[in-house]
């Protein structure tokens, strides 16, 4: 009973703020801090098994649905999001029955996927609110990074300490590298923290580029957005997670090419680097991971062990996927082979659990929006505010596509991904005439919420 009450508190707080100040303020003041500062793997034990963030988004989405005056224009991303939820619910129903599929999973995915997506689409249609959402994400991740210093040095996660007596879940993800604990913050795993920080850094960079947060930190000769960027990078470093670092690098490369003064020349440079440097690096890396995980464990190289484990997953579990290709095995239903319980690949995990239809929709959700954003933004000027947003979102999509090959793609990053998807849908729905857009941007610059390029 006490667990249900605690999980419900964010929902109650969000409802009160929706009534007093509106759903926009509730999303900024309740949902985003709850999503980014509280563990989402603690669930209430009643039907649906909702998390802190799930209960917080429910009243916000309802107020948006019945109170928003913004007109909804359907697009392909809406269709992909809704169809993905339907297909996964059907797959779970086929494997586990009506209650698990059409009641529990449908409710969970509505709260963790569709409602954040829906609320984000509503928020991001307003440039001023877009700035505020980006600021709140950067602020929350800065708090996570600062508090993670204690975990990094002392080995205790401050974000879970308050809940351990009420939610008795053991910490199975405590891993040390080079004598330091891989920090996981409120996200349950160091890789998950690394992914969230990578998302947050791209959002903070967008804030800096459009000049939406230029005011200074008191007593420090640095802007608030740069202060947040530094701490977000520090938080990523403390995760000691290579996968998110590599994914973030590729996301940054894509954004840099899109924003370059001469895109063709930048693309040629990137291609040359890939050909000259990428080939030898890939060859060495393939040799490095092509060992048995037990051999790597015996050598004491934990990084090699983790990489070899992931390298072994695909050939081992693809035959299992093929046994139930259409609808998968259901959650916690697939056979565990050779003790490899952790499926550290989001694509393989989806195919195992929900089948190939869900996998195709997931890939479409990851690939179609950045293609549309590229088609939309590349003809625009590199300083156009819509282009800045589109390129930043493309970078997040690219890093997400890459990093999901190293993790199961659930929890806080999954919810953040659909917030970003809502942002991409809002950007693609921008159809204001050029003259009106110019006047609007100039007015926003005068009021402090403008889009102007700060760094190349």
C-alpha positions, 0 to 999 in steps of 0.5 A: 500500500505504501509503495502505491501511495509513494508512486502516486505522489507525483501524479497528485502533485501534477494534477494540483499544478495543472489545476492551478497553473496549467499543464505546461507548468506541470510538465516543466515543474513536475514531470521532467524533474520526476523523470530525470531525478527519480528512479523509474524502475520502482513500480507500484504493485497494482494493475499496470505497474506504473512508475513515478513518471507514468503517474505524473504524465497522466493528468498532464496529458489529460489537461493537454487533451481537453484544454489545448487550443492548438490544432492537431495535424496528423503525420507519419510519426504519430502513426508509427508511435501508435502502431508500435504500441498496438503491435507490442500489446498484441504480441504480449497478449498473444504470448501472455494473455489479455491481462498482460497484453491488453491491460498492463502493457498497453497502459504502461506503454501509453504512459511511457510512450504515447503520453510523453510524445503527445505532451511534447508535441503540444509543448514544442509547438511554442518556441518559448516553451521549447526553450523552457523544456530544454532548460529544465532538462539541462538543469536536471541533468546537471543536478544528476551529474553533481550528485553523482560525484559522491557515487563515483568516489564513495560507491553509494547511489544517492538517488536510490538511498531514500527508496531502498527500505520501501522498495527492496530492490537489490543493486545488481549493476554495481561495476568498477572500472579503473578503481572507480564506480561506474555511476548510474544515478537514478537510471539503474545502469551506467550505460543508461546514464551515459545515454541520457547524458548524451541526449542532454548534451545535444539539447544543451548545445541547441540551447547555446546555438540559438542563444536561448540561455545567455545569462551568467552563473552568479560569481562565475565567468561562464554562461548557465548553458555552458555550465550545464554542458560541462557538468553533463559531459562530466556526468557522462565521463563518470558513467565510464560507458564507451558505447554512449561515448561512441554514439555521441561522437557520431551524433556530433559528427552528423550535426557538424556536417549538417551545420558546416558552411560547405557541407559537401567538403565536410562530408568528403573529410568525414568519408576520408577519415572513415576510409583511412582510419575507420578500416584499421580501427574496425579490424582491431576492434573485431579482433578484440571482441572475437573471444569467448567472454569467459576468456576475457573475464579470466584476463581481467579485462572487463571492457573486453568481456562486455564487448565479447558478450555483446558480440556473442548475443546475436548469433546465439539468439537469432535462431531463438527469434526465428522460432517465433518470428511474428509475435516473439516470446513475450516479456520474460518468456524467451529461453535463456541460453548459456546463462546470457540473461541480459539482452544488451541490444535493443533490436534483438530484445524487441525481436525476442520479446515482441517479434519482427513486426514490432522490430520493423516499427521500432527501426522505422521510428528510429530512421524515418524521422531523421530522414524527414528532418534532413529533407526538411532542414538541408535546403534551409540556411544553416542559421535558420532556427528550424534547421538548428532544431532539426539538425540537433534532433537528427544528432539525437536520433543518430546516437540513439540508433547506434547506442541501442546496439549496446543496451536494451533501450528501456527506462528513462532513455526510452521516455526521453526518446519519445519526447524528442520524437514529439519535438521532431513532429512539432518541427516538421509541422512548422509551416509559417510563411518565411516573412512571418517566421522572420518577424517572429524570430526577431521578436523572440530575440528582443524578448530573450528567447531568440534563435541566434547562432553563437558557435559554429 
